Amino acid sequence: MATSYQIGILHLAHLLASVDGRISDEERAVLKQIQLEEGMDERTVNDFIRKADVTKEADLYREGIDYMNQCTEEQKLCAFVHLYRLAEADDSIHVREVRFLFYGVKSARLDFDDVLLAAQLNSSNKRSQPAVKTVLRNLSWV
C-alpha cells in the first residue's frame, strides 16, 4: 500500500514536471528514478496517472501538499530534494518551476535553504536516496 509520502511525491512531481508546458526525456528519467528509489509499485503510479488525467491541477496541488503535511520533516525535506532534482533535470530551471518549488516549500512549512543545502549535498554525493537520508541525518545540527 502506498504511503502519504509516496502519493504526495507523485502529486507534486507530476505537477512540477508539467509546469513549464512540456515534460522532457530527462525529466521522465528522473521521475522513473524517483519512483524506483521510493519503492512505488507500477499499480500505484498507474492509478495516480489515471486520477491525474481527470483532476484539476489546483486540486492535485492541494492534495499533494495535504499528503506532504502528513509526513515527517525528514520525509518532506527528502521529497523536496527529489523535486529540486526534477526541476534541474533538463539543465534549465524554468521560472514556473522556481515558483512552484518556492510555494510548495512554503506550503509544506519547510525552509528553502534547507532544501537547497540537502540537494547540493546529495548531488555532490551522486548517490540519490540513501545519500539524501544521510544528509538529512547530518542536518540535525543545523
C-alpha positions in Angstrom: 0.0 0.0 0.0 1.3 3.4 -0.9 2.2 5.9 1.8 1.2 9.5 2.1 4.8 10.3 1.3 4.8 8.4 -1.9 1.4 9.7 -3.0 2.4 13.3 -2.1 5.6 13.0 -4.2 3.5 11.6 -7.2 1.2 14.6 -7.0 3.8 17.3 -6.7 6.3 15.7 -9.2 3.6 15.3 -11.8 2.7 19.0 -11.5 6.3 20.2 -11.4 7.3 18.2 -14.5 4.5 19.7 -16.5 4.5 23.2 -15.1 6.7 24.6 -17.9 4.3 23.1 -20.6 6.5 20.1 -21.5 8.0 17.0 -20.0 11.5 16.4 -21.3 13.1 13.0 -21.6 15.5 13.9 -18.8 12.5 14.8 -16.5 10.9 11.4 -17.5 14.1 9.6 -16.5 14.2 11.4 -13.1 10.5 10.7 -12.5 11.2 7.0 -13.1 14.3 7.1 -10.8 12.3 8.7 -8.0 9.6 6.0 -8.4 12.2 3.3 -8.1 14.1 4.9 -5.2 10.9 5.4 -3.2 9.6 1.9 -3.9 6.5 2.9 -5.8 4.9 0.0 -7.5 3.5 0.3 -11.0 -0.1 -0.1 -9.9 0.2 2.9 -7.5 1.8 5.0 -10.3 -0.8 3.9 -12.9 -3.7 4.6 -10.5 -2.3 8.1 -9.9 -1.8 8.8 -13.6 -5.5 7.8 -14.3 -6.6 10.1 -11.4 -4.3 13.0 -12.6 -5.9 12.8 -16.1 -9.3 13.8 -14.7 -8.4 16.0 -11.8 -7.8 19.8 -11.9 -4.2 20.9 -11.3 -5.3 23.0 -8.3 -6.9 20.0 -6.7 -3.8 17.9 -7.3 -1.6 20.5 -5.8 -3.8 20.9 -2.7 -4.0 17.1 -2.2 -0.2 16.8 -2.7 0.5 19.4 -0.1 -2.0 17.7 2.2 -0.2 14.4 1.8 3.2 16.1 2.4 1.9 17.7 5.6 1.1 14.3 7.0 4.8 13.3 6.7 7.7 13.8 9.0 10.0 16.8 8.5 12.7 14.4 7.1 10.2 12.9 4.6 9.1 16.4 3.5 12.7 17.6 3.0 13.6 14.4 1.1 10.5 14.9 -1.1 11.5 18.4 -2.0 15.1 17.4 -2.7 13.6 15.0 -5.2 11.5 17.8 -6.7 14.5 20.1 -6.8 16.4 17.4 -8.7 13.5 17.0 -11.0 13.5 20.8 -11.7 17.2 20.6 -12.6 16.8 17.5 -14.8 16.8 19.3 -18.2 19.7 21.6 -17.2 17.4 24.6 -17.1 15.0 25.6 -14.4 12.0 27.5 -15.8 10.6 30.4 -13.8 7.4 28.5 -13.2 9.4 25.6 -11.7 11.1 28.0 -9.3 7.7 29.5 -8.3 6.3 26.0 -7.8 9.2 24.9 -5.6 9.1 28.1 -3.5 5.4 28.0 -3.0 5.5 24.2 -2.3 8.3 24.5 0.2 6.4 27.3 2.0 3.1 25.3 2.0 4.9 22.3 3.4 6.3 24.5 6.1 10.0 24.0 5.2 12.9 26.3 4.8 14.0 26.6 1.2 17.7 27.0 2.3 17.5 23.5 3.9 16.1 22.1 0.7 18.9 23.7 -1.3 21.6 22.5 1.1 20.3 19.0 1.2 20.0 18.9 -2.6 23.5 20.3 -3.1 25.0 17.8 -0.6 23.0 15.0 -2.3 24.2 15.9 -5.8 27.8 16.1 -4.6 27.5 12.5 -3.3 25.9 11.3 -6.6 24.0 8.5 -4.7 20.4 9.6 -4.6 18.0 8.4 -1.8 20.5 6.7 0.6 22.6 9.8 0.4 19.6 12.1 0.9 18.8 10.3 4.1 22.4 10.5 5.3 22.4 14.2 4.5 19.2 14.7 6.4 20.5 13.0 9.5 23.6 15.2 9.4 21.4 18.3 9.1 20.1 17.8 12.7 22.9 20.1 13.9 21.8 23.0 11.6 
